[in-house]
Amino acid sequence: MGCISSSHHAGCRAFIALGSNLDDPVSQVRRAFDELARLPSSRLLMHSSLYRSAPMERLDQPDFINAVAQIETGLSPYDLLNALLEIEHRHGRVREYSNAPRTLDLDILMYDDLQCNDRYLVLPHPRMHQRAFVLQPLLEIAPDVRIPGHGAAAELLAACAGQWLEREQHQ
């Protein structure tokens, strides 16, 4: 389908999910916040607290540390995706198999009102509306956010009530 947006790239707002469950996950996510702040043509607007969550799908791995960041960027969605993949690579991310443990995972959740569905990028992120570890930190920094095609994030979080998630005490 490709990408459809009503905006150009200057000053676009993007939400990025961060997750880690290997090699000191709290430190991995904190370092990633710093790296997001240094992205070209971008600035970090805010980030959520850190949250601990149980793994989904593959349960035989450590808990995850998750967060969400909001940036303003002049990068195109594809340039932003490539920059995030470079950050993951610097953190030692290896893609052995689907849902494997990872040092760092960075996903574009939303990029302004962009809707995109091609082989490189799907926006909004296809499973974000089903995951408490994304919705709770997202709502912390954007309480009224709506997910295109799905509705209010607060209502979607209620449907995730059975998913274990706790805010990290030592931020």
C-alpha positions in Angstrom: 0.0 0.0 0.0 2.9 2.5 0.7 2.7 5.5 3.0 0.0 8.1 3.2 0.4 11.3 5.3 -1.1 14.7 5.4 2.1 16.3 6.5 5.6 16.9 5.2 8.6 15.7 7.2 9.7 19.1 8.8 8.7 19.0 12.5 7.0 15.7 12.5 6.3 14.0 15.8 7.1 10.4 16.2 6.7 8.0 19.1 9.3 5.3 19.5 9.1 2.2 21.7 12.3 1.0 23.4 12.8 -2.4 24.9 15.7 -4.6 26.2 16.1 -7.8 28.1 19.9 -8.5 27.8 23.1 -6.9 29.0 21.8 -4.6 31.7 18.5 -3.6 30.1 18.0 -0.5 32.2 21.3 0.9 31.1 20.6 -0.1 27.4 17.3 1.9 27.4 18.8 4.9 29.2 21.7 5.0 26.7 19.2 4.7 23.8 17.3 7.8 25.2 20.6 9.7 24.9 21.1 8.5 21.3 17.6 9.4 20.3 18.4 12.9 21.6 21.3 13.0 19.1 19.5 11.9 16.0 20.1 14.2 13.1 17.4 16.8 12.3 15.6 15.7 15.4 15.1 16.4 19.1 13.9 14.3 22.0 10.8 15.9 23.4 10.1 13.6 26.3 10.3 10.0 27.4 8.4 7.8 29.8 9.4 6.1 32.9 10.9 2.6 32.6 8.6 -0.4 32.9 9.3 -4.0 33.5 7.2 -6.5 31.6 7.1 -10.3 31.1 8.0 -11.6 27.7 5.3 -12.4 25.3 5.2 -15.3 22.7 8.6 -16.8 23.8 8.3 -17.0 27.6 11.7 -18.7 28.2 13.7 -15.4 28.4 14.3 -12.6 31.0 11.8 -9.8 31.7 12.0 -6.7 29.5 12.6 -3.1 30.3 10.3 -0.9 28.2 9.7 2.8 27.6 8.4 5.2 25.0 10.0 8.3 23.7 8.5 11.2 21.7 10.7 13.0 19.2 10.3 15.9 16.7 12.1 15.0 13.5 12.8 16.2 10.0 13.9 12.7 9.0 11.6 10.8 6.7 10.0 7.7 8.3 12.4 5.5 6.4 15.5 7.6 7.4 14.2 7.4 11.0 13.8 3.6 10.7 17.4 3.3 9.4 18.8 5.5 12.2 17.0 3.4 14.8 18.4 0.2 13.2 21.9 1.7 13.4 21.4 2.5 17.1 20.2 -1.1 17.7 23.3 -2.4 15.8 25.6 -0.2 18.0 24.0 -1.9 21.1 24.8 -5.3 19.7 21.3 -6.3 18.5 21.3 -9.6 16.8 18.2 -10.9 15.1 18.5 -14.7 15.5 14.8 -15.5 15.4 11.4 -13.8 15.9 10.8 -12.6 19.5 14.4 -13.5 20.5 16.0 -11.9 23.6 17.6 -8.6 22.6 20.0 -6.0 23.8 17.8 -3.2 22.3 14.7 -3.0 20.3 13.5 0.3 18.8 10.2 0.5 17.0 8.5 3.5 15.4 5.0 3.3 16.9 3.5 6.4 15.1 4.9 9.1 12.9 2.4 12.0 12.9 -0.8 10.7 11.3 1.1 8.5 8.8 -0.4 5.2 7.7 2.0 2.9 6.0 2.0 -0.7 5.1 4.8 -1.9 3.0 7.5 -4.5 3.3 9.9 -2.1 5.2 7.5 -0.2 7.5 4.1 -0.6 9.0 2.6 2.4 10.8 1.1 2.7 13.2 3.0 -0.3 14.6 0.8 -3.3 13.9 0.6 -4.7 17.5 1.0 -1.6 19.6 -2.7 -1.5 20.4 -2.5 -4.9 22.0 0.5 -4.4 24.3 0.4 -2.9 27.8 4.2 -2.5 27.7 3.7 0.0 24.9 0.4 1.6 25.8 1.1 2.4 29.5 4.4 4.3 28.8 2.8 6.0 25.8 -0.1 7.2 27.9 2.3 8.5 30.5 3.7 11.0 28.0 0.7 11.5 25.8 -2.5 10.9 27.9 -4.9 11.8 25.1 -3.2 10.0 22.2 -5.3 8.1 19.7 -3.9 5.4 17.5 -5.0 5.7 13.9 -7.4 2.9 13.0 -7.7 1.7 16.6 -8.9 4.6 18.8 -8.0 6.0 22.2 -4.9 4.4 23.7 -6.5 4.6 27.2 -9.4 2.5 26.1 -7.1 0.0 24.4 -5.0 -0.3 27.5 -8.1 -1.5 29.4 -8.3 -4.5 27.1 -4.7 -5.4 28.1 -5.6 -5.8 31.8 -4.2 -9.3 32.0 -0.7 -8.4 30.9 1.8 -8.0 33.8 3.6 -4.6 33.8 5.2 -2.6 36.6 7.0 0.7 36.8 10.6 0.5 37.7 11.3 1.9 41.1 14.9 3.0 40.5 14.6 5.3 37.5 
